[in-house]
């Protein structure tokens, strides 16, 4: 069988991005008056996507503005952090 596409889940599978995830979430939380989280806390919060990560890290997802924190996180993480992983 000939494959036309192969997809890798690099985040946490091929690359160890825990510190990048923590840095990015801790960049977002103070914008909403929330305390930053430790690396161990972020490790426990990871799984089921950025919305769940934001909910677990912030406690009250509604108060955090839901989509806003997710977009802030994606801006910080995917644009800045992931560009360093692909550039060397």
Secondary structure, 3 states (H helix, E strand, C coil): CCCCCCCCCCECCCECCHHHHHHHHHHHHHHHCCCCCCHHHHHHHCCCHHHHHHHHHHCCCCCCCCHHHHHHHHHHHHHHHHHHHHCC
